[in-house]
Amino acid sequence: MPAACGASAGDLPMSLPIFRATHRFFRMLTTMPLLDTPLLLDFEVSSCENLTYIPLAVRYNLDRFGVRISLTQWQALPHADRELLARFPLDDDPQIERRFDQALAEMLRTHLSGESPMPAPDMSPAWQRTDAVPDALLKQCSLAGVAPVSVARWATLPPFHRYVLAKLSRKPVANHDFIPAMKSFGLI
């Protein structure tokens, strides 16, 4: 008898191993408190609202958990999976890392023929340091014509805000999202 709506994973024939794995994966996620909506910063809405591009919240989780996916891999994921990844909290909690890693691995396995995320360890990223403002950020302040962020102010920023500013400052040219980010974080 075919599985009908409302059938449990135990009712499914063994010929559906992908569905079984996906069912276990989503059951695991139901115990994880996710954000109600994808986390997009105000200045990201126009470029990331449809999740065509990787939102900074997802990049933050990827980078701090030491994995990387390409834009091509991101765009190959179904919209619902991209939305789910954008709903993961930004808290410093080992459960978040474990579940994010599991979710990403399952999504890539299911939708990209088993491709794995690429390791991208950065053992001491500049945004994690609170004792010095990254040089690239100071350069971006200069390019934008705004006062540099003080070390004291930098140290009080939440890790995600420091990450965003460092990420937007990584290239030696003015970034169009830098001023909106500085305003959003109350720095100008």
C-alpha positions as CSV (number, residue, x, y, z in Angstrom):
1,M,0.0,0.0,0.0
2,P,1.5,3.4,-0.9
3,A,2.4,5.8,1.9
4,A,-0.4,8.4,2.3
5,C,-0.4,11.8,3.7
6,G,0.1,11.6,7.4
7,A,2.0,8.3,7.2
8,S,5.0,8.1,9.6
9,A,8.5,7.3,8.4
10,G,8.1,3.8,9.9
11,D,5.2,3.2,7.4
12,L,7.4,4.0,4.4
13,P,8.9,1.2,2.3
14,M,12.6,0.6,2.6
15,S,13.0,1.8,-1.0
16,L,12.8,5.4,0.2
17,P,16.1,5.8,2.1
18,I,16.5,9.5,1.2
19,F,13.1,10.3,2.5
20,R,13.9,8.4,5.8
21,A,17.2,10.4,6.2
22,T,15.4,13.7,5.4
23,H,12.6,12.8,7.8
24,R,15.2,12.1,10.6
25,F,16.9,15.4,9.7
26,F,13.8,17.5,10.0
27,R,12.8,15.7,13.2
28,M,16.2,16.7,14.6
29,L,15.5,20.3,13.6
30,T,12.2,20.4,15.4
31,T,14.0,20.3,18.7
32,M,16.2,23.3,17.7
33,P,14.7,26.7,18.3
34,L,15.1,28.5,15.0
35,L,14.3,32.2,14.3
36,D,10.8,32.8,13.0
37,T,12.1,34.4,9.8
38,P,15.4,34.5,7.9
39,L,17.8,36.9,9.5
40,L,18.6,39.7,7.0
41,L,20.1,43.0,8.0
42,D,18.2,46.1,6.8
43,F,20.8,46.8,4.1
44,E,20.7,43.2,2.8
45,V,17.0,43.1,2.1
46,S,17.2,44.3,-1.5
47,S,20.1,41.9,-2.4
48,C,19.2,38.9,-0.3
49,E,15.5,39.0,0.3
50,N,14.9,36.1,-2.2
51,L,18.0,34.3,-0.8
52,T,19.7,34.3,-4.2
53,Y,22.8,35.5,-2.4
54,I,24.2,34.2,0.9
55,P,23.0,36.4,3.7
56,L,25.6,37.6,6.2
57,A,24.0,35.6,9.0
58,V,24.5,32.4,7.1
59,R,28.1,33.5,6.2
60,Y,28.7,34.1,9.8
61,N,27.6,30.6,10.8
62,L,29.6,29.1,7.9
63,D,32.8,31.0,8.8
64,R,32.6,30.5,12.6
65,F,31.9,26.8,12.1
66,G,34.8,26.5,9.7
67,V,33.0,25.5,6.5
68,R,32.4,27.2,3.2
69,I,30.0,26.6,0.3
70,S,30.2,28.3,-3.0
71,L,27.5,30.6,-4.3
72,T,26.7,28.0,-6.9
73,Q,26.1,25.4,-4.2
74,W,24.0,27.9,-2.3
75,Q,21.8,28.7,-5.3
76,A,21.4,25.0,-6.1
77,L,19.7,24.4,-2.8
78,P,15.9,24.6,-2.7
79,H,14.6,28.0,-1.4
80,A,13.2,26.3,1.7
81,D,16.6,24.9,2.6
82,R,18.3,28.3,2.1
83,E,15.6,29.9,4.3
84,L,16.1,27.3,7.0
85,L,19.8,28.0,7.1
86,A,19.1,31.7,7.4
87,R,16.9,31.0,10.4
88,F,19.6,29.5,12.5
89,P,20.4,31.5,15.6
90,L,23.7,33.4,16.0
91,D,24.2,32.4,19.6
92,D,27.5,30.9,20.8
93,D,26.1,27.4,21.5
94,P,27.7,24.1,20.5
95,Q,24.2,22.7,19.7
96,I,23.8,25.3,17.0
97,E,27.1,24.4,15.4
98,R,26.3,20.7,15.4
99,R,22.8,21.1,14.0
100,F,23.9,23.7,11.4
101,D,26.6,21.3,10.2
102,Q,24.2,18.4,10.1
103,A,21.6,20.4,8.3
104,L,24.0,21.7,5.7
105,A,25.6,18.3,5.1
106,E,22.1,16.7,4.7
107,M,21.0,19.4,2.3
108,L,24.2,19.1,0.2
109,R,23.9,15.3,0.2
110,T,20.3,15.3,-0.8
111,H,20.3,18.1,-3.4
112,L,23.9,18.2,-4.7
113,S,24.7,14.5,-5.1
114,G,26.7,14.3,-1.9
115,E,28.9,17.3,-2.3
116,S,30.5,18.3,1.0
117,P,31.0,21.8,2.3
118,M,34.6,22.9,1.9
119,P,36.7,23.3,5.1
120,A,37.6,26.9,5.6
121,P,39.3,27.1,9.0
122,D,40.5,30.6,10.0
123,M,42.0,30.0,13.4
124,S,42.0,33.7,14.5
125,P,39.8,35.9,12.4
126,A,40.2,39.6,13.0
127,W,36.6,40.1,14.0
128,Q,37.0,37.8,17.0
129,R,39.7,40.0,18.5
130,T,38.4,42.8,20.7
131,D,41.8,44.3,21.5
132,A,42.4,45.9,18.1
133,V,40.2,47.2,15.3
134,P,41.2,45.4,12.0
135,D,43.3,47.5,9.7
136,A,41.0,46.7,6.8
137,L,38.1,48.2,8.8
138,L,40.1,51.4,9.5
139,K,40.9,51.6,5.8
140,Q,37.2,51.2,5.0
141,C,36.3,54.0,7.4
142,S,38.8,56.2,5.6
143,L,37.4,55.3,2.2
144,A,33.9,56.1,3.5
145,G,34.9,59.4,5.0
146,V,33.7,58.4,8.5
147,A,35.5,58.5,11.9
148,P,37.3,55.2,12.7
149,V,35.8,52.9,15.2
150,S,37.7,53.1,18.5
151,V,39.1,50.0,20.1
152,A,36.8,50.6,23.1
153,R,33.7,50.7,20.9
154,W,34.9,47.8,18.8
155,A,35.2,45.7,22.0
156,T,31.6,46.4,23.0
157,L,30.1,45.3,19.6
158,P,28.4,41.9,19.5
159,P,30.5,39.3,17.6
160,F,28.1,39.2,14.7
161,H,28.4,43.0,14.2
162,R,32.2,42.8,14.3
163,Y,32.0,40.0,11.8
164,V,29.8,42.0,9.4
165,L,32.0,45.0,9.5
166,A,35.2,43.0,9.0
167,K,33.5,41.1,6.1
168,L,32.4,44.3,4.4
169,S,35.9,45.7,4.8
170,R,37.9,42.8,3.4
171,K,38.5,44.4,0.0
172,P,40.5,47.7,-0.4
173,V,37.7,49.5,-2.2
174,A,34.7,51.3,-0.8
175,N,31.9,48.9,0.0
176,H,28.4,50.2,-0.7
177,D,27.0,48.3,2.4
178,F,29.6,49.6,4.8
179,I,27.9,52.9,5.7
180,P,24.5,51.3,6.1
181,A,26.0,48.7,8.4
182,M,27.8,51.4,10.5
183,K,24.5,53.2,10.8
184,S,22.6,50.0,11.6
185,F,25.0,49.2,14.4
186,G,24.9,52.7,15.9
187,L,28.5,53.6,15.0
188,I,27.6,56.8,12.9
